[in-house]
Amino acid sequence: MIIDTHTHIFPDKIAAAAIPKLSSVIELEPSMNGTADGLRESMERGNIDLSVILPIVTAPHQYESILRFAIFINETYQQGDRKLLSLASVHPDESNFKEQLRQIQREGFKGIKIHPYYQHVHFDDLRYLRILYAASELGLCIVTHAGYDPYNLSEDFCTPDMIINAVRETAPPKLVVAHMGNNENYDESEAKLCGLNLYMDTAYTISHIEEEQFIRMCRKHGTDKIMFASDAPWADQGTSALRLSNMNGLSDCEKDMILYQNALRFFGIENI
């Protein structure tokens, strides 16, 4: 079994414009077309059983439309061999964030995705701290982008030091810092974040990090707190999973934990 805990899709009409635009800015060729059906075709090629979709509310007014699309995904793609599970999202500038989080919980979502670089707020800003605290109170998990983002080069919005500050202030029990905690600066992540009470995912990272460092970080942080992720469509699901599966320095037990067991436990997934 393989669970990809970090993927992105759009409604079909939006994907047709959004994927080429994003691709040209970040200078990455997408591995699929950014639609639900495109993701399931990618999953079929890569033998992925379930993909977790991480939407991002980049402006407060997008909340309702993104929530409706996420509900549609969860109602439509829970059957068959290639299942999709969408999280929801809130914006830190939304004054009504507590009610939005309660609505997200009522709709049965596992958690939310936030993106400091797309939402232009530092991760240890009070606006995020209150979201981390309120979401945790409701039993929702939180996934955040962490580290370098090629779409926004103007400022660092989520560094290891900011993550440390936020964890110290709110102690969220189910926080995932994507891209092994600090995209494209794994030395700092290894030095500062390994061992903290948080999870890391391998999105994009698994295709670029040195194998020796990745294995070292897994052991230092705890293999039970690392979850496989590709970052599709910005990395190929099958290629990402194959690289992890081929790492001789990890035991089969450790690979199973990263590839699916940790995700089953973290998201509370029972029927797959």
Salt bridges, closest charged atoms under 4 A:
GLU44 OE1 - ARG82 NE 3.05
ASP93 OD2 - HIS91 ND1 3.94
ASP93 OD1 - ARG127 NH1 2.78
GLU99 OE1 - ARG102 NE 3.14
GLU99 OE2 - ARG106 NH2 2.99
ASP125 OD1 - ARG127 NE 3.00
ASP149 OD1 - HIS115 NE2 3.52
ASP149 OD1 - HIS145 NE2 3.92
GLU155 OE2 - HIS122 NE2 2.69
ASP161 OD1 - LYS192 NZ 3.13
GLU188 OE2 - LYS192 NZ 3.05
GLU190 OE2 - ARG216 NE 2.54
ASP201 OD2 - HIS6 ND1 2.93
ASP231 OD1 - HIS6 NE2 3.25
ASP231 OD1 - HIS8 NE2 3.12
GLU254 OE2 - ARG219 NE 2.77
